Amino acid sequence: MQFLHKCIIYLLKKLTIKSWIMTLLNKEPVKRAGNSLKQFDPNLSVIVLESSARTAAEAATSLGCDVGAIVKSLLFKTENTFALYLVAGDKKASLNKIKKDLNIKNASMASAEEVKDITGYTIGGVSPVGHLKKISVFIDNSLKRFDHLYAAAGHPNCVFKINFENLQKMTNGSIKDIIEWDNQS
């Protein structure tokens, strides 16, 4: 009887997890990110994590990888538009480099509301692809040091795995040196 009870509990847990995964995969932002992945490469897919990947450190812990292999998608508000910067999880974007590269005087991090309006994603789940509005994408060259990268796929518990070359091709991103010098390894 006790064995049967344990089996039932095990099966209920599995069903609950499967139901939760299906619920996440059916969310509009995750579908949008997943569709963009599939359009680029039918073999790419959304990975659902049981624990949050809202921060680079959380994602790295969940995936068992180096925090630098996590792609942070950072939306910056420039003088007249927005730009998305993809930065390694163990690095910090340099606002001065961004301003110099874009030849502008003013730039700042976009607000949570602006991020949602421009990308269609909430902070912690901003994918490098599948945005609601067209934006320029810039990729920090420090991401090249990893064979595999993980980026958000529309929800804090959803990511996808990709290599640097395909990330650049998929986003049509310009490769730049955009990290702070004092944070480089």
C-alpha positions in Angstrom: 0.0 0.0 0.0 2.8 2.4 0.9 4.5 1.7 -2.4 1.3 2.4 -4.3 0.9 5.7 -2.4 4.5 6.7 -3.4 3.9 5.8 -7.0 0.7 7.9 -7.1 2.5 10.9 -5.6 5.3 10.5 -8.1 2.9 10.4 -11.0 1.0 13.4 -9.7 4.2 15.4 -9.4 5.2 14.4 -13.0 1.8 15.4 -14.3 1.9 18.8 -12.4 5.4 19.5 -13.8 4.3 18.5 -17.4 1.2 20.7 -17.0 3.3 23.6 -15.8 5.8 23.2 -18.7 2.9 23.2 -21.2 1.4 26.3 -19.6 4.7 28.2 -20.0 5.2 27.0 -23.6 1.7 28.3 -24.5 2.3 31.8 -23.2 2.3 34.3 -26.1 5.8 35.7 -25.4 7.3 32.2 -25.2 5.5 31.2 -28.4 6.7 34.3 -30.2 10.3 33.6 -29.1 10.0 30.0 -30.1 8.6 30.8 -33.5 11.5 33.1 -34.2 13.9 30.3 -33.2 12.2 27.8 -35.4 12.2 30.2 -38.4 15.9 30.5 -38.0 16.6 26.9 -37.3 14.0 24.2 -36.9 16.3 22.3 -34.5 16.3 25.2 -31.9 13.8 24.9 -29.2 12.7 26.5 -25.9 14.1 24.9 -22.8 11.8 25.2 -19.7 13.6 25.4 -16.4 12.1 24.3 -13.1 13.7 27.2 -11.3 13.8 30.8 -12.3 16.4 32.2 -14.7 15.4 35.9 -14.1 19.1 36.7 -13.4 22.2 35.5 -15.1 23.4 33.8 -11.9 20.0 32.0 -11.5 20.1 30.8 -15.1 23.7 29.6 -14.8 22.8 27.7 -11.6 19.7 26.1 -13.2 21.6 25.1 -16.3 24.9 24.1 -14.6 27.0 26.4 -16.8 29.3 29.4 -16.4 27.5 32.6 -15.7 29.3 34.2 -18.6 27.5 31.8 -21.0 24.2 33.5 -20.1 23.2 36.2 -22.6 21.8 39.2 -20.9 19.4 41.2 -23.2 19.6 44.8 -22.1 17.4 47.4 -23.7 18.8 51.0 -23.8 16.9 54.1 -24.6 19.0 56.4 -26.9 18.3 59.9 -28.0 15.7 59.0 -30.5 15.2 55.2 -30.4 16.0 52.0 -28.5 18.8 49.4 -29.0 19.2 46.0 -27.6 22.6 45.0 -26.3 23.5 41.3 -25.7 26.1 41.0 -23.0 27.7 38.0 -21.2 26.2 37.3 -17.8 29.5 38.0 -16.0 30.1 41.3 -17.7 28.6 44.8 -17.4 27.7 47.0 -20.4 29.6 50.3 -20.6 27.2 53.2 -21.0 30.1 55.3 -22.2 31.0 52.8 -24.9 27.4 52.6 -26.0 27.1 56.4 -26.3 30.5 56.7 -28.1 29.6 53.8 -30.5 26.2 55.3 -31.4 27.7 58.9 -31.5 25.2 60.2 -29.0 25.3 62.2 -25.7 22.4 60.6 -23.9 21.5 56.9 -23.3 20.0 55.1 -20.4 18.5 51.7 -19.5 14.9 51.4 -20.7 12.2 51.3 -18.0 10.3 48.1 -17.4 7.3 49.6 -19.2 9.5 50.6 -22.2 11.0 47.1 -22.3 7.5 45.5 -22.4 6.3 48.0 -25.0 9.3 47.6 -27.4 10.2 44.0 -27.0 6.9 42.4 -25.8 8.8 40.7 -23.0 9.1 41.4 -19.3 12.4 42.0 -17.7 14.0 38.6 -16.9 12.5 37.0 -20.0 13.7 39.3 -22.8 14.7 37.2 -25.7 17.2 38.5 -28.3 14.5 37.7 -31.0 10.8 38.0 -31.6 10.4 41.7 -30.6 7.2 43.6 -31.1 9.0 46.6 -32.6 12.1 46.5 -34.9 15.3 47.4 -32.9 19.0 47.3 -33.6 20.9 44.6 -31.9 24.5 44.8 -30.7 26.4 41.8 -29.4 29.4 42.1 -27.1 32.4 40.2 -28.5 33.1 38.7 -25.0 30.4 36.1 -25.7 32.6 34.5 -28.4 34.6 32.7 -25.6 31.8 30.2 -25.1 31.0 27.2 -27.3 27.3 27.4 -26.2 25.2 30.3 -25.0 21.9 30.4 -23.3 19.4 33.3 -23.8 16.0 34.1 -22.5 13.0 32.8 -24.5 10.1 35.0 -23.4 9.8 34.1 -19.7 12.1 33.9 -16.7 11.9 30.1 -16.7 12.4 29.7 -20.5 15.8 29.8 -22.4 17.3 28.5 -25.6 20.8 27.2 -26.4 22.7 28.6 -29.3 26.3 29.2 -30.4 27.8 32.7 -30.9 27.8 32.6 -34.7 24.2 31.6 -34.9 23.2 34.2 -32.3 24.7 36.8 -34.5 23.1 35.5 -37.7 19.7 35.1 -36.1 19.6 38.6 -34.6 21.5 40.2 -37.4 23.4 41.8 -34.5 26.5 44.0 -34.9 29.5 42.6 -32.9 31.0 45.3 -30.6 33.2 45.8 -27.6 30.6 47.2 -25.2 31.7 46.0 -21.7 33.4 47.9 -18.9 37.1 47.3 -18.9 37.4 46.9 -15.1 35.0 43.9 -15.3 36.9 42.0 -18.0 38.8 38.8 -17.2 
